[in-house]
Amino acid sequence: LVIINIDDMGYADIGPFGAKGYETPNLQRMADEGMVFTSFCVARSVCSPSRAALMTGCYPVRVGVPGNFGPGSTTGLNPDEMTIAEVVKQRGYATAVYGKWHLGHLPPFRPMRQGFDEWFGLPYSHDMWPYHPEQGSLYHFPDLPLMENDTVVNPAMKPGDEVHLTQWYTERATGFIRRHQEEPFLIYL
């Protein structure tokens, strides 16, 4: 099971949903060989609450996630909430998340405490960093770390680093699929 969650994507932004002017052949193949959902309503139009709903199957307010978590947040998705990763682990699935977590950056709220075996990605949005265009006037963001499980592998992402994220996430996800191809697995990408 591979769940691809893309923030801010319009309906016709990729081939399976009618994109024009460019091709997305790999996504088209995945759609042709897998399952495509054409009717979907997100629980909230911002990242953390919509991710909380996807992870728990609950309304975000019910699980204490009414808005986005940022680098100054001291809370996150309550580790006592049952996530999809914890549910499938009960059935023997290997689990991984690659990409933005955005459900709490402090240790008690990270993916490793929410049923995931592996994580590689950012703890919150990649625009919540010192290079935000309104840094200093409206925002005061700290350095943005890149994480692997509970280890910071790059403590301060710099402009230009983000161009590699899609490649890195793809490499991690495909590697996980290869390692676990003979058993059930869940990837939240």
Beta strands, then each sheet from edge to edge (+ up, - down):
strand 1: 2-3
strand 2: 94-98
strand 3: 118-121
strand 4: 146-148
strand 5: 151-154
strand 6: 185-188
sheet 1: 1+ 6+ 2+ 3+ 4- 5+
end
